[in-house]
Amino acid sequence: MRILLIHYRYFISGGPERYMFNVKKSLEEKGHMVIPFSIKNSQNIASEYENYFVDNIGNSDEVFVNNYPKNLKTYLDLIGREFYSFKVKRCLKKLIIKTKPDVCYLLVYKRALSPSVVSVCHKYKIPIINRISDYNPVCGNGSLYRDGSFCDLCLKNESNCLKYKCVKNNFTYSLMRYLSIKFHKLLKIDSKINYYICTNKFMAEMMEKYGYNKNKLVVLPTFFKETKKSKLLRSENNVKNKVKFLFIGNIDESKGIYDLLKAICLLDKEKYDFELNIVGGLHQEEINKVKNIIDENNLNNKVKIIPFIKSDDVYNYYVDSNVCILPTRWVENLPNTLIESLYFNRPVVVPNFGSFKYTVDDSVAFKFKPLSCESLKKCLENIILNPDVIKQKSINCQHWFEKNFSEEYHIKQLIDIFSKLKK
């Protein structure tokens, strides 16, 4: 089968990219031909199809919109990618004519590639399966998160995105988003997509509530792709002298890093003995802010921050820890951190809301009240005082992982969907 794989980045910068490369490799190992389409960038992994990739916004080599050159071309490109890009359409059309794909597996495309990718696939009668990795289908800013807490007002009326300036807290950006949502409805973009892959049931519920056809929604969690190194590192979880906690991922307010540091400060005042490794961070200003909090509260003997790691070396931090903390303030999709932690037999600390209600249960997780530093502190305190519970939950992790997040299950389900549409 020839599978067109569309995503707005072709280098690893987060969970969606790690999924993309993992699923590409898994499908190729099953004998399928995977044809990527993305945006040109100097960080890209080499591909035989890279000449068909479209230029970045403003012809820049930047990753984040704030760093794009401030000129007319950039602004015109931003408008095109937000609404409908004919440039993207032309590039993808050439690739489709050249490779003649059977199906399209569409990952992240909005705002960076534009819905024109859906139109051109539909024109050439290529079935489209869209994997949803954020809440863009139902929320103007893609996160169901506003002013530090959960918000689902856009499910009732998209104009709330404009009313509350949900996109970068900017009226112009929010107006563009609102108008683009209305424009894409007018073009019936969503009706041209055959299936939506939701990584968790909460996401499917939100999309159905918004008005998506229930029969198009398929719940299929992300998977973890084993490597020789991960198999060798996988081990029992033994607490030695003190409990070792781990936070791993992007560092910003929505991920709850500052709530976690507040909880750690409260624990430190009560003289508990523990360790916390903070691994990650893409923005230097956020990393510096975390470092300052650690220094100001004299936490250097308990808390260490390690820069973002792209390779499998990151697995060593799971193995060296006992519990992985996801103190996130938003409802999340399905963090790779959670899946990887369970793979390595490390239970997780998560807020009791959103996607976490469906992706883990009490057999493998410690839960706290969302947005509550005090509840998070008590949760961590109970773990420190009762380390035997870690061992009990760790034993359950492997079964939970195999049942929900194995590569074999995921790829089989995915190929079944592709094959059904190809016929």
KEMI-819310 format. One record per residue (C-alpha): residue in one letter; chain; z, x, y. Coordinates in Angstrom, 1 decimal, always signed. Example, Ala and Ser with C-alpha at 12.3 -4.5 7.8 and 13.67 -1.06 7.14 Angstrom:
BEGIN
+---+---+--------+--------+--------+
| r | c |     up |   east |  north |
+---+---+--------+--------+--------+
| a | A |   +7.8 |  +12.3 |   -4.5 |
| s | A |   +7.1 |  +13.7 |   -1.1 |
+---+---+--------+--------+--------+
***
This chain:
BEGIN
+---+---+--------+--------+--------+
| r | c |     up |   east |  north |
+---+---+--------+--------+--------+
| m | A |   +0.0 |   +0.0 |   +0.0 |
| r | A |   -0.8 |   +1.3 |   +3.5 |
| i | A |   +2.2 |   +0.6 |   +5.8 |
| l | A |   +1.9 |   +0.8 |   +9.6 |
| l | A |   +5.3 |   +1.9 |  +10.9 |
| i | A |   +5.9 |   +1.4 |  +14.6 |
| h | A |   +8.8 |   +2.7 |  +16.6 |
| y | A |   +9.3 |   +3.9 |  +20.1 |
| r | A |  +10.6 |   +7.3 |  +19.2 |
| y | A |   +9.5 |   +9.8 |  +16.6 |
| f | A |  +12.4 |  +12.2 |  +16.7 |
| i | A |  +16.1 |  +11.6 |  +15.8 |
| s | A |  +18.2 |  +10.4 |  +18.7 |
| g | A |  +20.2 |   +7.7 |  +17.0 |
| g | A |  +20.6 |   +5.3 |  +14.1 |
| p | A |  +17.2 |   +3.5 |  +14.4 |
| e | A |  +15.4 |   +6.9 |  +14.2 |
| r | A |  +17.4 |   +8.0 |  +11.2 |
| y | A |  +16.6 |   +4.7 |   +9.5 |
| m | A |  +12.9 |   +5.1 |  +10.3 |
| f | A |  +12.6 |   +8.6 |   +8.8 |
| n | A |  +14.6 |   +7.6 |   +5.8 |
| v | A |  +12.6 |   +4.5 |   +5.0 |
| k | A |   +9.4 |   +6.4 |   +5.6 |
| k | A |  +10.4 |   +9.0 |   +3.1 |
| s | A |  +11.6 |   +6.4 |   +0.5 |
| l | A |   +8.4 |   +4.4 |   +0.8 |
| e | A |   +6.3 |   +7.6 |   +0.4 |
| e | A |   +8.3 |   +8.6 |   -2.7 |
| k | A |   +7.3 |   +5.2 |   -4.2 |
| g | A |   +3.7 |   +6.1 |   -3.7 |
| h | A |   +3.0 |   +4.1 |   -0.5 |
| m | A |   +1.1 |   +5.5 |   +2.5 |
| v | A |   +3.1 |   +5.3 |   +5.7 |
| i | A |   +1.2 |   +5.5 |   +9.0 |
| p | A |   +3.4 |   +6.0 |  +12.1 |
| f | A |   +2.7 |   +4.9 |  +15.6 |
| s | A |   +5.0 |   +6.0 |  +18.5 |
| i | A |   +5.2 |   +7.7 |  +21.9 |
| k | A |   +4.3 |  +11.3 |  +22.6 |
| n | A |   +7.2 |  +13.6 |  +23.2 |
| s | A |   +7.8 |  +17.3 |  +22.7 |
| q | A |  +10.7 |  +16.6 |  +20.5 |
| n | A |   +8.6 |  +14.6 |  +18.0 |
| i | A |   +8.4 |  +15.4 |  +14.4 |
| a | A |   +4.9 |  +16.6 |  +13.6 |
| s | A |   +2.5 |  +13.9 |  +12.2 |
| e | A |   -1.1 |  +13.8 |  +11.3 |
| y | A |   -1.4 |  +10.7 |  +13.3 |
| e | A |   +0.2 |  +12.0 |  +16.5 |
| n | A |   -3.1 |  +12.1 |  +18.4 |
| y | A |   -3.1 |   +8.3 |  +18.3 |
| f | A |   +0.4 |   +8.1 |  +19.8 |
| v | A |   +0.5 |   +6.7 |  +23.3 |
| d | A |   +1.7 |   +8.8 |  +26.4 |
| n | A |   +5.2 |   +8.4 |  +27.5 |
| i | A |   +6.0 |   +6.3 |  +30.6 |
| g | A |   +4.8 |   +8.2 |  +33.7 |
| n | A |   +3.3 |  +10.8 |  +31.4 |
| s | A |   +6.7 |  +12.4 |  +31.3 |
| d | A |   +8.5 |  +14.2 |  +28.5 |
| e | A |  +11.9 |  +12.5 |  +29.3 |
| v | A |  +13.8 |  +10.3 |  +26.9 |
| f | A |  +15.9 |   +8.2 |  +29.2 |
| v | A |  +14.6 |   +5.9 |  +31.9 |
| n | A |  +16.9 |   +7.4 |  +34.6 |
| n | A |  +15.1 |  +10.7 |  +34.2 |
| y | A |  +11.6 |   +9.5 |  +34.5 |
| p | A |   +9.7 |  +10.8 |  +37.6 |
| k | A |  +10.0 |   +8.5 |  +40.5 |
| n | A |   +6.3 |   +7.8 |  +41.4 |
| l | A |   +3.8 |   +4.9 |  +41.4 |
| k | A |   +2.5 |   +5.7 |  +37.9 |
| t | A |   +6.0 |   +5.5 |  +36.4 |
| y | A |   +6.6 |   +2.2 |  +38.0 |
| l | A |   +3.3 |   +0.7 |  +36.9 |
| d | A |   +3.9 |   +2.0 |  +33.3 |
| l | A |   +7.4 |   +0.5 |  +33.3 |
| i | A |   +6.0 |   -2.9 |  +34.3 |
| g | A |   +3.3 |   -2.6 |  +31.6 |
| r | A |   +5.7 |   -1.7 |  +28.9 |
| e | A |   +8.1 |   -4.5 |  +29.9 |
| f | A |   +5.4 |   -7.2 |  +30.0 |
| y | A |   +2.2 |   -6.1 |  +28.2 |
| s | A |   +0.6 |   -2.7 |  +27.9 |
| f | A |   -3.2 |   -2.5 |  +27.4 |
| k | A |   -2.9 |   +1.3 |  +27.1 |
| v | A |   -0.6 |   +0.9 |  +24.1 |
| k | A |   -2.9 |   -1.7 |  +22.7 |
| r | A |   -6.0 |   +0.6 |  +22.9 |
| c | A |   -4.2 |   +3.5 |  +21.2 |
| l | A |   -2.9 |   +1.3 |  +18.4 |
| k | A |   -6.3 |   -0.4 |  +18.0 |
| k | A |   -7.9 |   +3.0 |  +17.3 |
| l | A |   -5.2 |   +3.9 |  +14.7 |
| i | A |   -5.6 |   +0.5 |  +12.9 |
| i | A |   -9.4 |   +0.8 |  +12.8 |
| k | A |   -9.1 |   +4.3 |  +11.4 |
| t | A |   -6.4 |   +3.6 |   +8.8 |
| k | A |   -6.8 |   -0.1 |   +7.9 |
| p | A |   -3.1 |   -0.8 |   +7.1 |
| d | A |   -2.0 |   -3.7 |   +4.8 |
| v | A |   +1.2 |   -4.5 |   +6.6 |
| c | A |   +3.1 |   -3.5 |   +9.7 |
| y | A |   +6.8 |   -2.6 |   +9.6 |
| l | A |   +7.8 |   -3.0 |  +13.3 |
| l | A |  +11.0 |   -1.4 |  +14.5 |
| v | A |  +11.9 |   -1.0 |  +18.2 |
| y | A |   +9.0 |   -1.7 |  +20.5 |
| k | A |  +10.2 |   -3.8 |  +23.4 |
| r | A |  +10.4 |   -2.1 |  +26.9 |
| a | A |   +8.9 |   +1.2 |  +25.6 |
| l | A |   +5.7 |   +0.1 |  +23.7 |
| s | A |   +5.5 |   -3.6 |  +24.7 |
| p | A |   +4.6 |   -6.7 |  +22.7 |
| s | A |   +0.9 |   -5.7 |  +22.9 |
| v | A |   +1.6 |   -4.0 |  +19.5 |
| v | A |   +2.2 |   -7.4 |  +18.0 |
| s | A |   -1.0 |   -8.9 |  +19.5 |
| v | A |   -3.2 |   -6.1 |  +18.2 |
| c | A |   -1.7 |   -6.4 |  +14.7 |
| h | A |   -2.1 |  -10.1 |  +14.7 |
| k | A |   -5.7 |   -9.8 |  +15.9 |
| y | A |   -6.6 |   -7.6 |  +12.9 |
| k | A |   -4.7 |  -10.0 |  +10.5 |
| i | A |   -2.0 |   -7.4 |   +9.7 |
| p | A |   +1.2 |   -9.2 |   +8.6 |
| i | A |   +4.2 |   -8.1 |  +10.7 |
| i | A |   +7.8 |   -7.6 |   +9.5 |
| n | A |  +10.1 |   -6.8 |  +12.5 |
| r | A |  +13.4 |   -5.1 |  +11.8 |
| i | A |  +16.0 |   -6.0 |  +14.4 |
| s | A |  +18.3 |   -3.1 |  +15.4 |
| d | A |  +19.9 |   -4.7 |  +18.5 |
| y | A |  +20.3 |   -8.1 |  +20.0 |
| n | A |  +17.2 |   -8.0 |  +22.2 |
| p | A |  +15.8 |  -11.2 |  +20.5 |
| v | A |  +18.6 |  -13.2 |  +22.0 |
| c | A |  +20.1 |  -11.2 |  +24.9 |
| g | A |  +18.6 |   -9.8 |  +28.1 |
| n | A |  +20.3 |   -6.5 |  +27.8 |
| g | A |  +20.2 |   -6.4 |  +24.0 |
| s | A |  +23.8 |   -6.1 |  +23.2 |
| l | A |  +25.6 |   -9.4 |  +23.7 |
| y | A |  +27.9 |   -7.4 |  +25.9 |
| r | A |  +28.7 |   -7.8 |  +29.6 |
| d | A |  +31.5 |   -6.5 |  +31.9 |
| g | A |  +33.4 |   -4.9 |  +28.9 |
| s | A |  +33.4 |   -7.9 |  +26.5 |
| f | A |  +31.3 |  -10.2 |  +24.4 |
| c | A |  +28.8 |  -12.5 |  +26.1 |
| d | A |  +26.3 |  -14.9 |  +24.6 |
| l | A |  +25.3 |  -16.9 |  +27.7 |
| c | A |  +21.6 |  -16.0 |  +27.2 |
| l | A |  +21.6 |  -18.0 |  +24.0 |
| k | A |  +22.0 |  -21.1 |  +26.2 |
| n | A |  +19.9 |  -20.0 |  +29.2 |
| e | A |  +18.0 |  -16.7 |  +29.7 |
| s | A |  +18.5 |  -17.0 |  +33.5 |
| n | A |  +22.0 |  -15.7 |  +33.0 |
| c | A |  +20.5 |  -12.3 |  +32.5 |
| l | A |  +19.3 |  -12.5 |  +36.1 |
| k | A |  +22.4 |  -14.3 |  +37.4 |
| y | A |  +24.7 |  -11.5 |  +36.2 |
| k | A |  +22.3 |   -8.6 |  +36.8 |
| c | A |  +22.7 |   -7.7 |  +33.1 |
| v | A |  +20.1 |   -4.9 |  +33.0 |
| k | A |  +21.6 |   -1.8 |  +34.5 |
| n | A |  +23.5 |   -4.0 |  +36.9 |
| n | A |  +20.3 |   -4.2 |  +39.0 |
| f | A |  +18.7 |   -7.4 |  +40.3 |
| t | A |  +15.1 |   -6.0 |  +40.1 |
| y | A |  +15.4 |   -4.8 |  +36.5 |
| s | A |  +17.1 |   -8.0 |  +35.5 |
| l | A |  +14.4 |  -10.1 |  +37.2 |
| m | A |  +11.7 |   -8.1 |  +35.3 |
| r | A |  +13.6 |   -8.7 |  +32.0 |
| y | A |  +13.9 |  -12.4 |  +32.7 |
| l | A |  +10.3 |  -12.8 |  +33.7 |
| s | A |   +9.1 |  -10.8 |  +30.6 |
| i | A |  +11.1 |  -13.0 |  +28.3 |
| k | A |   +9.4 |  -16.1 |  +29.8 |
| f | A |   +6.0 |  -14.4 |  +29.7 |
| h | A |   +6.4 |  -13.4 |  +26.0 |
| k | A |   +7.3 |  -17.0 |  +25.1 |
| l | A |   +4.2 |  -18.1 |  +26.9 |
| l | A |   +2.1 |  -15.7 |  +24.8 |
| k | A |   +4.0 |  -16.9 |  +21.7 |
| i | A |   +4.7 |  -13.3 |  +20.6 |
| d | A |   +7.5 |  -14.2 |  +18.2 |
| s | A |   +5.4 |  -16.8 |  +16.4 |
| k | A |   +3.0 |  -13.9 |  +15.4 |
| i | A |   +5.7 |  -12.1 |  +13.5 |
| n | A |   +6.0 |  -13.1 |   +9.8 |
| y | A |   +9.6 |  -12.0 |   +9.0 |
| y | A |  +12.6 |  -10.6 |  +10.8 |
| i | A |  +14.8 |   -8.2 |   +9.0 |
| c | A |  +18.4 |   -8.7 |  +10.2 |
| t | A |  +20.8 |   -6.0 |   +9.2 |
| n | A |  +23.8 |   -8.4 |   +9.0 |
| k | A |  +24.5 |  -12.1 |   +8.8 |
| f | A |  +26.0 |  -12.3 |  +12.3 |
| m | A |  +22.7 |  -11.2 |  +13.8 |
| a | A |  +20.8 |  -13.8 |  +11.7 |
| e | A |  +23.3 |  -16.5 |  +13.0 |
| m | A |  +22.7 |  -15.5 |  +16.6 |
| m | A |  +19.0 |  -15.6 |  +16.2 |
| e | A |  +19.0 |  -19.0 |  +14.5 |
| k | A |  +21.4 |  -20.3 |  +17.2 |
| y | A |  +18.9 |  -19.1 |  +19.8 |
| g | A |  +16.1 |  -21.0 |  +18.1 |
| y | A |  +14.3 |  -18.7 |  +15.6 |
| n | A |  +12.9 |  -20.2 |  +12.5 |
| k | A |  +15.6 |  -19.8 |   +9.8 |
| n | A |  +13.0 |  -19.3 |   +7.1 |
| k | A |  +11.7 |  -16.2 |   +8.9 |
| l | A |  +15.2 |  -14.5 |   +8.9 |
| v | A |  +16.0 |  -12.1 |   +6.1 |
| v | A |  +19.4 |  -10.4 |   +5.9 |
| l | A |  +18.9 |   -6.8 |   +4.6 |
| p | A |  +21.5 |   -4.2 |   +5.5 |
| t | A |  +20.5 |   -0.6 |   +6.3 |
| f | A |  +20.8 |   +2.0 |   +3.5 |
| f | A |  +22.0 |   +5.5 |   +3.2 |
| k | A |  +19.5 |   +8.0 |   +1.8 |
| e | A |  +21.3 |  +10.5 |   -0.5 |
| t | A |  +20.5 |  +14.2 |   -0.3 |
| k | A |  +21.4 |  +17.1 |   -2.6 |
| k | A |  +24.0 |  +18.1 |   +0.0 |
| s | A |  +25.5 |  +14.6 |   +0.3 |
| k | A |  +25.8 |  +14.3 |   -3.5 |
| l | A |  +27.6 |  +17.7 |   -3.6 |
| l | A |  +30.0 |  +16.8 |   -0.8 |
| r | A |  +30.9 |  +13.3 |   -2.0 |
| s | A |  +34.5 |  +13.6 |   -3.1 |
| e | A |  +37.9 |  +11.9 |   -3.5 |
| n | A |  +39.8 |  +11.1 |   -0.4 |
| n | A |  +43.2 |  +12.9 |   -0.5 |
| v | A |  +45.6 |  +12.9 |   +2.4 |
| k | A |  +47.4 |  +16.2 |   +2.6 |
| n | A |  +49.9 |  +17.2 |   +5.4 |
| k | A |  +48.7 |  +14.6 |   +7.9 |
| v | A |  +46.1 |  +11.9 |   +8.3 |
| k | A |  +42.8 |  +13.1 |   +9.8 |
| f | A |  +40.8 |  +10.6 |  +11.8 |
| l | A |  +37.2 |  +10.8 |  +12.8 |
| f | A |  +35.1 |   +9.2 |  +15.6 |
| i | A |  +31.4 |  +10.0 |  +15.2 |
| g | A |  +28.5 |   +8.8 |  +17.3 |
| n | A |  +27.5 |   +8.2 |  +20.9 |
| i | A |  +30.2 |   +8.6 |  +23.5 |
| d | A |  +30.3 |   +5.8 |  +26.0 |
| e | A |  +32.5 |   +2.9 |  +27.2 |
| s | A |  +30.8 |   +0.3 |  +24.9 |
| k | A |  +31.6 |   +2.4 |  +21.8 |
| g | A |  +35.3 |   +2.1 |  +22.7 |
| i | A |  +35.9 |   +5.8 |  +23.0 |
| y | A |  +38.2 |   +5.3 |  +26.0 |
| d | A |  +40.2 |   +2.6 |  +24.2 |
| l | A |  +40.6 |   +5.0 |  +21.3 |
| l | A |  +41.9 |   +7.8 |  +23.6 |
| k | A |  +44.4 |   +5.4 |  +25.2 |
| a | A |  +45.6 |   +4.4 |  +21.7 |
| i | A |  +45.9 |   +8.1 |  +20.8 |
| c | A |  +47.9 |   +8.8 |  +23.9 |
| l | A |  +50.3 |   +6.0 |  +22.9 |
| l | A |  +50.6 |   +7.5 |  +19.4 |
| d | A |  +51.2 |  +11.0 |  +20.8 |
| k | A |  +54.1 |   +9.8 |  +22.9 |
| e | A |  +55.8 |   +8.7 |  +19.7 |
| k | A |  +55.4 |  +12.2 |  +18.2 |
| y | A |  +53.3 |  +11.2 |  +15.2 |
| d | A |  +51.5 |  +14.0 |  +13.5 |
| f | A |  +47.8 |  +13.4 |  +13.0 |
| e | A |  +44.3 |  +14.8 |  +13.9 |
| l | A |  +41.2 |  +13.3 |  +15.5 |
| n | A |  +37.8 |  +14.8 |  +15.6 |
| i | A |  +35.3 |  +13.3 |  +18.1 |
| v | A |  +31.8 |  +14.2 |  +17.0 |
| g | A |  +28.8 |  +13.2 |  +19.1 |
| g | A |  +27.7 |  +12.4 |  +22.6 |
| l | A |  +24.2 |  +12.4 |  +24.2 |
| h | A |  +25.2 |  +12.4 |  +27.8 |
| q | A |  +27.0 |  +15.4 |  +29.2 |
| e | A |  +28.9 |  +13.4 |  +31.9 |
| e | A |  +30.5 |  +11.3 |  +29.2 |
| i | A |  +31.4 |  +14.3 |  +27.2 |
| n | A |  +33.0 |  +16.0 |  +30.2 |
| k | A |  +35.0 |  +12.8 |  +31.0 |
| v | A |  +36.4 |  +12.8 |  +27.4 |
| k | A |  +37.3 |  +16.5 |  +27.7 |
| n | A |  +39.1 |  +15.8 |  +31.0 |
| i | A |  +41.2 |  +13.0 |  +29.4 |
| i | A |  +42.1 |  +15.3 |  +26.5 |
| d | A |  +43.2 |  +18.0 |  +28.9 |
| e | A |  +45.0 |  +15.8 |  +31.3 |
| n | A |  +47.1 |  +14.2 |  +28.4 |
| n | A |  +47.7 |  +17.5 |  +26.6 |
| l | A |  +46.0 |  +16.3 |  +23.5 |
| n | A |  +44.2 |  +19.5 |  +22.6 |
| n | A |  +46.6 |  +20.1 |  +19.7 |
| k | A |  +45.6 |  +16.8 |  +18.1 |
| v | A |  +42.1 |  +15.9 |  +19.4 |
| k | A |  +38.9 |  +18.1 |  +19.2 |
| i | A |  +35.4 |  +17.2 |  +20.5 |
| i | A |  +32.4 |  +18.5 |  +18.8 |
| p | A |  +28.9 |  +18.3 |  +20.3 |
| f | A |  +26.2 |  +16.0 |  +18.8 |
| i | A |  +24.9 |  +17.2 |  +15.4 |
| k | A |  +21.4 |  +16.3 |  +14.1 |
| s | A |  +21.4 |  +17.8 |  +10.7 |
| d | A |  +23.2 |  +17.0 |   +7.4 |
| d | A |  +26.0 |  +19.3 |   +8.6 |
| v | A |  +27.6 |  +16.2 |  +10.1 |
| y | A |  +28.5 |  +15.1 |   +6.6 |
| n | A |  +31.1 |  +17.9 |   +6.5 |
| y | A |  +33.2 |  +16.0 |   +9.1 |
| y | A |  +33.3 |  +12.9 |   +6.9 |
| v | A |  +34.6 |  +14.9 |   +4.0 |
| d | A |  +37.1 |  +16.7 |   +6.1 |
| s | A |  +38.6 |  +13.4 |   +7.4 |
| n | A |  +40.5 |  +10.6 |   +5.8 |
| v | A |  +39.6 |   +7.6 |   +7.9 |
| c | A |  +36.6 |   +6.9 |  +10.2 |
| i | A |  +37.3 |   +5.0 |  +13.4 |
| l | A |  +34.8 |   +2.6 |  +15.0 |
| p | A |  +36.7 |   +1.3 |  +18.1 |
| t | A |  +33.6 |   -0.3 |  +19.6 |
| r | A |  +33.8 |   -3.0 |  +22.3 |
| w | A |  +30.5 |   -4.7 |  +21.4 |
| v | A |  +29.7 |   -6.6 |  +18.3 |
| e | A |  +27.4 |   -3.8 |  +16.9 |
| n | A |  +24.4 |   -4.1 |  +14.6 |
| l | A |  +25.2 |   -2.1 |  +11.5 |
| p | A |  +26.3 |   +1.4 |  +12.5 |
| n | A |  +25.1 |   +4.3 |  +10.3 |
| t | A |  +28.6 |   +5.7 |  +10.8 |
| l | A |  +30.1 |   +2.8 |   +8.9 |
| i | A |  +27.7 |   +3.2 |   +5.9 |
| e | A |  +28.0 |   +7.0 |   +5.8 |
| s | A |  +31.8 |   +6.8 |   +5.9 |
| l | A |  +31.9 |   +4.4 |   +3.0 |
| y | A |  +29.4 |   +6.5 |   +1.0 |
| f | A |  +31.8 |   +9.5 |   +1.3 |
| n | A |  +34.7 |   +7.2 |   +0.2 |
| r | A |  +36.3 |   +7.1 |   +3.7 |
| p | A |  +37.6 |   +3.7 |   +4.7 |
| v | A |  +36.9 |   +2.5 |   +8.3 |
| v | A |  +38.9 |   +1.2 |  +11.2 |
| v | A |  +36.9 |   -1.6 |  +12.9 |
| p | A |  +37.5 |   -4.5 |  +15.3 |
| n | A |  +37.7 |   -7.9 |  +13.6 |
| f | A |  +34.7 |   -9.6 |  +15.2 |
| g | A |  +30.9 |   -9.7 |  +15.3 |
| s | A |  +28.9 |   -7.9 |  +12.6 |
| f | A |  +32.0 |   -6.3 |  +11.1 |
| k | A |  +33.1 |   -9.7 |   +9.7 |
| y | A |  +30.1 |   -9.5 |   +7.4 |
| t | A |  +29.6 |   -5.8 |   +6.8 |
| v | A |  +33.1 |   -4.8 |   +5.6 |
| d | A |  +36.2 |   -6.6 |   +4.3 |
| d | A |  +39.9 |   -5.7 |   +3.9 |
| s | A |  +39.2 |   -3.8 |   +0.6 |
| v | A |  +37.5 |   -1.0 |   +2.5 |
| a | A |  +38.6 |   -1.5 |   +6.1 |
| f | A |  +41.5 |   -1.5 |   +8.5 |
| k | A |  +41.0 |   -4.2 |  +11.2 |
| f | A |  +42.4 |   -4.5 |  +14.7 |
| k | A |  +42.1 |   -7.1 |  +17.5 |
| p | A |  +38.9 |   -6.5 |  +19.5 |
| l | A |  +39.3 |   -4.9 |  +23.0 |
| s | A |  +43.1 |   -4.3 |  +22.4 |
| c | A |  +44.3 |   -0.7 |  +22.8 |
| e | A |  +47.7 |   -1.8 |  +21.6 |
| s | A |  +46.3 |   -3.5 |  +18.5 |
| l | A |  +44.3 |   -0.4 |  +17.7 |
| k | A |  +47.3 |   +1.8 |  +18.2 |
| k | A |  +49.4 |   -0.3 |  +15.8 |
| c | A |  +46.5 |   -0.2 |  +13.3 |
| l | A |  +46.4 |   +3.6 |  +13.4 |
| e | A |  +50.2 |   +3.8 |  +13.4 |
| n | A |  +50.3 |   +1.7 |  +10.1 |
| i | A |  +47.8 |   +4.1 |   +8.6 |
| i | A |  +49.9 |   +7.2 |   +9.6 |
| l | A |  +53.1 |   +5.6 |   +8.2 |
| n | A |  +51.4 |   +4.3 |   +5.0 |
| p | A |  +48.9 |   +7.0 |   +3.9 |
| d | A |  +48.9 |   +5.7 |   +0.3 |
| v | A |  +46.9 |   +2.7 |   +1.6 |
| i | A |  +44.0 |   +5.1 |   +2.4 |
| k | A |  +43.8 |   +6.1 |   -1.2 |
| q | A |  +43.6 |   +2.5 |   -2.4 |
| k | A |  +40.8 |   +1.5 |   +0.0 |
| s | A |  +38.9 |   +4.8 |   -0.7 |
| i | A |  +38.7 |   +3.9 |   -4.4 |
| n | A |  +36.9 |   +0.6 |   -3.3 |
| c | A |  +34.4 |   +2.3 |   -1.1 |
| q | A |  +31.9 |   +3.4 |   -3.7 |
| h | A |  +31.6 |   -0.1 |   -5.2 |
| w | A |  +31.2 |   -1.7 |   -1.8 |
| f | A |  +28.5 |   +0.9 |   -0.9 |
| e | A |  +26.5 |   +0.4 |   -4.1 |
| k | A |  +26.6 |   -3.3 |   -3.7 |
| n | A |  +25.5 |   -3.4 |   -0.1 |
| f | A |  +24.0 |   -0.2 |   +1.2 |
| s | A |  +22.1 |   +1.5 |   -1.7 |
| e | A |  +18.6 |   +2.9 |   -1.2 |
| e | A |  +17.3 |   +1.4 |   -4.4 |
| y | A |  +18.3 |   -2.2 |   -3.4 |
| h | A |  +17.0 |   -1.9 |   +0.1 |
| i | A |  +13.6 |   -0.4 |   -0.7 |
| k | A |  +13.0 |   -2.9 |   -3.5 |
| q | A |  +13.7 |   -5.9 |   -1.2 |
| l | A |  +11.5 |   -4.4 |   +1.5 |
| i | A |   +8.6 |   -3.7 |   -0.9 |
| d | A |   +8.9 |   -7.3 |   -2.3 |
| i | A |   +8.4 |   -8.7 |   +1.2 |
| f | A |   +5.5 |   -6.3 |   +2.0 |
| s | A |   +3.8 |   -7.3 |   -1.3 |
| k | A |   +4.3 |  -11.0 |   -0.7 |
| l | A |   +2.6 |  -10.8 |   +2.7 |
| k | A |   -0.2 |   -8.5 |   +1.6 |
| k | A |   -1.2 |  -11.1 |   -1.0 |
+---+---+--------+--------+--------+
***
